[in-house]
Amino acid sequence: MKNSSFFNFEDCSLSNHLWPDFVNKIGISKAQSAVRQALDLQNMQGTRFTLPILILETCGTALVNSVAIKTYIGLSCPQDGMLLIYSNKLKAIQLLRDN
């Protein structure tokens, strides 16, 4: 698990287009699989104080402290099935809820 300092949330803007752009790039099936992997990581190794992150450039996943998310971007993430989509290249993040 990476420390939230690995993710530079202070420089990120909130986005509503990361998910649709990701789906257009790799397809809905692979995008949904990446989300499931991030949520599986949360279920296996996370706590109620962590939030899974899907890193778009690598399709990698990580867990960060949900308090860090609230501190940097002002969003609470208390629900199951929530994850953060992160693009280091675009310096953007999007909160996503898996239905």
Beta strands, then each sheet from edge to edge (+ up, - down):
strand 1: 13-14
strand 2: 50-55
strand 3: 60-65
strand 4: 82-87
strand 5: 92-97
sheet 1: 1+ 5+ 4- 2- 3+
end
